[in-house]
């Protein structure tokens, strides 16, 4: 059964009121808690992210698809349902029409969240790590839609780089090709999600939220269409031990090769192997990464509102 789409996206009264009065707002994606973290930890982290923003006097705008309605500013009850219900799907930007037409619940990826947040007028979005170019993309063309969406969606995304299972060097090349500006937050080293330094350098850095806000205003004044990517490393004392990370990742790739895992199954397989090899420590770091990005996103949103 199909349904007629209402005016989309739906924006909560709290988020709409904040946008109308110039209060700072930060968008949050939902696949972090629908697909990225196990139950019941996923609901705890989802609620904690909103509490962190409110404590900083910033309005949270958690984005997801609730019963077929793309929503910017999910209610706590909607977040709880997406965290606990079976059959919740994952929706990228291209999947939104199908989710709307069939009335599904879905967690929104970076691409869908960025698209919907910008449509609602939210300027800052905090996430964990971006998708990017996969190893072997030269022949498979396996590349995240996150990059394409960010190339034409002028908002600000705070992330700890891209997931470390990706081809980070190739991802940085694609970010350059797509003219997506990358600024390191208090660093000139591109973060590697679980680790603070991926081994790659970036050319621009900002030392304060106010400096990032100035770059955002300059981007907008120039009429540039792309997102500003703020690469925010997890604090070094909270990162996954780099040697452990390197060993776990190498072992995960070896296991994937032995089992013939490829395509869409490869990323969840690798992440699960890393979780097992680190005794669950990678999940703890995942949460630290997210908290840190939410905190920096809040500071940027406040500086921008000022």
C-alpha positions as CSV (number, residue, x, y, z in Angstrom):
1,X,0.0,0.0,0.0
2,X,1.4,3.4,-0.9
3,X,0.7,6.6,0.8
4,X,0.6,10.3,-0.1
5,X,3.7,12.1,1.2
6,X,3.0,15.1,3.5
7,X,5.0,18.2,3.5
8,X,8.5,17.0,4.2
9,X,10.6,16.8,6.2
10,X,8.6,17.1,9.4
11,X,10.3,19.5,11.8
12,X,9.6,19.4,15.5
13,X,8.2,22.4,17.2
14,X,11.3,22.8,19.4
15,X,13.6,22.7,16.4
16,X,11.5,25.0,14.3
17,X,11.2,27.5,17.2
18,X,15.0,27.5,17.7
19,X,15.6,28.0,14.0
20,X,13.1,30.8,13.8
21,X,14.6,32.7,16.8
22,X,18.3,32.1,15.9
23,X,19.1,29.6,18.7
24,X,21.9,27.1,18.0
25,X,20.8,23.7,16.7
26,X,22.8,20.6,15.9
27,X,21.6,17.7,13.8
28,X,22.3,14.1,14.8
29,X,22.1,11.1,12.6
30,X,20.2,8.0,13.6
31,X,22.0,5.0,12.0
32,X,24.5,5.4,14.9
33,X,21.9,4.0,17.2
34,X,19.8,1.9,14.8
35,X,22.7,0.1,13.2
36,X,26.0,1.2,14.7
37,X,25.7,0.2,18.4
38,X,24.2,-2.8,20.2
39,X,21.1,-2.7,22.4
40,X,20.6,-1.3,25.0
41,X,23.7,0.8,24.7
42,X,22.4,2.4,21.5
43,X,19.5,4.1,23.4
44,X,21.8,5.3,26.2
45,X,24.1,7.0,23.6
46,X,21.3,8.5,21.6
47,X,19.8,10.1,24.8
48,X,23.3,11.1,26.0
49,X,24.0,13.0,22.8
50,X,20.8,15.0,23.2
51,X,21.6,15.7,26.9
52,X,25.1,17.0,25.9
53,X,23.6,19.4,23.5
54,X,21.0,20.7,25.9
55,X,23.6,21.1,28.6
56,X,25.4,23.4,26.2
57,X,22.2,25.4,25.5
58,X,21.9,23.9,22.0
59,X,18.8,22.3,20.6
60,X,19.2,18.7,19.4
61,X,17.7,17.7,16.1
62,X,18.0,14.0,15.8
63,X,17.0,13.0,12.3
64,X,15.3,9.8,11.2
65,X,12.3,8.3,9.4
66,X,9.4,7.6,11.7
67,X,6.6,5.5,10.2
68,X,7.5,6.9,6.8
69,X,7.9,10.5,7.8
70,X,11.4,12.0,7.5
71,X,11.7,14.0,10.7
72,X,14.2,16.6,11.9
73,X,13.8,16.5,15.7
74,X,12.6,13.0,16.7
75,X,10.8,12.8,20.0
76,X,12.2,10.6,22.7
77,X,9.5,8.0,22.1
78,X,10.4,7.9,18.4
79,X,14.1,7.5,19.3
80,X,13.3,4.7,21.7
81,X,11.2,2.9,19.0
82,X,14.0,3.2,16.4
83,X,16.5,1.8,19.0
84,X,14.3,-1.1,20.1
85,X,12.0,-2.2,17.3
86,X,12.9,-5.0,14.9
87,X,12.9,-4.4,11.1
88,X,14.2,-0.8,11.2
89,X,16.0,-0.2,7.9
90,X,18.9,2.0,7.0
91,X,18.1,4.9,4.6
92,X,20.6,6.9,2.6
93,X,19.5,9.9,0.6
94,X,18.4,7.8,-2.3
95,X,16.3,5.5,-0.1
96,X,14.1,8.3,1.3
97,X,11.4,8.1,-1.4
98,X,10.9,4.4,-0.8
99,X,10.8,4.8,3.0
100,X,8.2,7.5,2.7
101,X,6.0,5.6,0.3
102,X,6.0,2.4,2.3
103,X,5.7,4.0,5.7
104,X,8.8,2.4,7.1
105,X,10.9,3.3,10.2
106,X,14.5,4.0,9.2
107,X,17.7,5.3,10.6
108,X,19.2,7.9,8.4
109,X,22.8,7.8,7.2
110,X,25.1,10.7,6.9
111,X,23.9,11.4,3.4
112,X,20.2,11.4,4.3
113,X,20.7,13.2,7.6
114,X,22.7,16.0,5.9
115,X,20.1,16.3,3.1
116,X,17.2,16.5,5.5
117,X,18.9,18.8,8.0
118,X,19.8,21.3,5.4
119,X,16.3,21.2,4.0
120,X,15.0,22.1,7.4
121,X,17.6,24.9,7.8
122,X,19.9,23.3,10.3
123,X,23.5,24.4,9.7
124,X,25.6,22.1,11.9
125,X,25.6,18.3,12.0
126,X,27.6,16.1,14.3
127,X,28.3,12.4,13.5
128,X,30.8,9.7,14.2
129,X,32.7,9.0,11.0
130,X,31.9,9.5,7.4
131,X,31.6,6.9,4.7
132,X,34.2,7.2,1.9
133,X,36.1,5.3,-0.8
134,X,36.4,1.5,-0.2
135,X,39.6,-0.5,-0.8
136,X,39.4,-1.9,-4.3
137,X,37.1,0.9,-5.6
138,X,39.3,1.2,-8.7
139,X,37.4,-1.9,-10.0
140,X,34.3,-2.1,-7.8
141,X,33.4,1.6,-7.8
142,X,32.4,1.1,-4.2
143,X,32.2,4.6,-2.8
144,X,29.9,6.1,-0.2
145,X,27.0,8.4,-1.2
146,X,28.0,10.6,1.8
147,X,30.7,12.2,-0.3
148,X,28.4,13.1,-3.2
149,X,25.8,14.5,-0.9
150,X,28.3,16.6,1.0
151,X,29.6,18.0,-2.3
152,X,26.2,19.7,-2.9
153,X,24.9,20.3,0.6
154,X,26.3,23.5,2.3
155,X,26.2,22.7,6.0
156,X,28.9,21.9,8.5
157,X,29.7,18.3,9.4
158,X,31.8,17.4,12.5
159,X,33.3,14.0,12.2
160,X,36.3,12.0,13.3
161,X,37.4,11.6,9.7
162,X,36.2,8.5,7.9
163,X,35.9,4.9,9.2
164,X,39.3,3.4,9.4
165,X,38.3,0.3,7.3
166,X,38.1,2.6,4.3
167,X,40.8,3.7,1.9
168,X,41.6,7.0,3.6
169,X,44.1,8.2,1.1
170,X,41.7,7.7,-1.8
171,X,38.9,9.3,0.3
172,X,41.0,12.4,0.8
173,X,41.6,12.6,-2.9
174,X,37.8,12.4,-3.6
175,X,37.1,15.1,-1.0
176,X,39.6,17.3,-3.0
177,X,38.1,16.4,-6.3
178,X,34.6,17.2,-5.1
179,X,35.8,20.5,-3.7
180,X,34.7,19.7,-0.1
181,X,36.7,21.9,2.2
182,X,38.3,19.9,5.1
183,X,39.5,21.7,8.2
184,X,41.3,20.0,11.1
185,X,40.0,21.0,14.5
186,X,43.1,21.9,16.4
187,X,45.1,19.5,14.2
188,X,46.8,19.2,10.8
189,X,46.5,15.4,10.9
190,X,43.4,13.7,9.4
191,X,41.8,11.6,12.1
192,X,41.2,7.9,11.6
193,X,38.0,7.4,13.6
194,X,39.3,5.0,16.3
195,X,42.7,6.7,16.3
196,X,43.6,10.3,16.4
197,X,45.9,10.3,13.5
198,X,45.3,8.3,10.3
199,X,48.8,9.1,9.0
200,X,47.6,11.7,6.5
201,X,48.0,15.4,6.6
202,X,45.4,18.1,5.9
203,X,46.3,21.6,4.9
204,X,43.9,23.8,7.0
205,X,43.2,23.9,10.7
206,X,41.1,25.9,13.1
207,X,41.9,26.5,16.7
208,X,38.5,27.6,18.0
209,X,34.8,27.3,17.3
210,X,34.8,31.0,16.3
211,X,37.4,30.3,13.6
212,X,35.3,27.5,12.2
213,X,32.3,29.8,12.2
214,X,34.3,32.4,10.3
215,X,35.1,29.8,7.7
216,X,31.4,28.8,7.4
217,X,30.4,32.5,6.9
218,X,33.2,32.8,4.2
219,X,31.9,29.7,2.5
220,X,28.4,31.0,2.4
221,X,29.5,34.5,1.3
222,X,31.3,32.9,-1.6
223,X,28.3,30.8,-2.5
224,X,30.2,27.6,-2.4
225,X,27.8,24.6,-2.6
226,X,29.7,22.0,-0.5
227,X,29.7,21.1,3.2
228,X,32.5,22.2,5.4
229,X,34.0,19.0,6.9
230,X,35.4,19.6,10.4
231,X,37.9,16.7,11.1
232,X,37.8,16.3,14.8
233,X,40.1,13.7,16.3
234,X,39.2,11.7,19.3
235,X,41.5,12.8,22.2
236,X,44.7,10.8,22.2
237,X,44.1,9.5,25.7
238,X,40.8,8.0,24.7
239,X,41.7,6.6,21.3
240,X,42.1,2.9,20.5
241,X,45.7,1.9,21.0
242,X,47.2,2.5,17.5
243,X,49.2,-0.7,17.5
244,X,46.2,-2.7,18.6
245,X,44.1,-1.0,16.0
246,X,46.6,-1.8,13.2
247,X,46.8,-5.5,14.2
248,X,43.0,-5.9,14.6
249,X,42.4,-4.3,11.2
250,X,45.0,-6.4,9.4
251,X,43.5,-9.6,11.0
252,X,40.0,-8.5,10.0
253,X,41.1,-8.1,6.4
254,X,42.7,-11.5,6.4
255,X,39.6,-13.1,7.8
256,X,37.4,-11.3,5.1
257,X,39.7,-12.6,2.4
258,X,39.6,-16.2,3.7
259,X,35.8,-16.2,3.9
260,X,35.3,-14.3,0.6
261,X,33.4,-11.5,2.2
262,X,32.8,-8.5,-0.1
263,X,30.4,-5.8,-1.2
264,X,27.9,-4.4,1.3
265,X,28.9,-7.1,3.8
266,X,32.5,-6.1,4.1
267,X,32.2,-3.0,6.4
268,X,30.0,-4.6,9.1
269,X,32.2,-7.8,9.0
270,X,35.4,-5.8,9.5
271,X,33.9,-3.7,12.3
272,X,32.6,-6.8,14.1
273,X,36.0,-8.4,13.8
274,X,37.7,-5.3,15.2
275,X,35.2,-5.3,18.1
276,X,36.0,-8.9,18.9
277,X,39.8,-8.5,18.5
278,X,39.7,-5.5,20.9
279,X,37.5,-7.1,23.5
280,X,34.8,-4.5,22.9
281,X,37.1,-1.6,23.4
282,X,36.3,-0.3,19.9
283,X,32.7,0.2,21.0
284,X,33.9,2.3,23.9
285,X,36.0,4.4,21.5
286,X,33.1,4.7,19.1
287,X,31.1,6.3,21.9
288,X,34.0,8.6,22.9
289,X,34.3,9.7,19.2
290,X,30.6,10.6,19.1
291,X,30.6,12.4,22.4
292,X,33.6,14.5,21.3
293,X,32.0,15.4,18.0
294,X,28.7,16.3,19.6
295,X,30.5,18.6,22.0
296,X,32.5,20.3,19.3
297,X,29.4,20.6,17.1
298,X,27.6,22.3,19.9
299,X,30.5,24.8,20.3
300,X,30.5,25.6,16.6
301,X,26.7,26.0,16.5
302,X,26.9,28.5,19.4
303,X,29.7,30.5,17.8
304,X,27.7,30.6,14.5
305,X,24.6,31.7,16.3
306,X,26.6,34.5,18.0
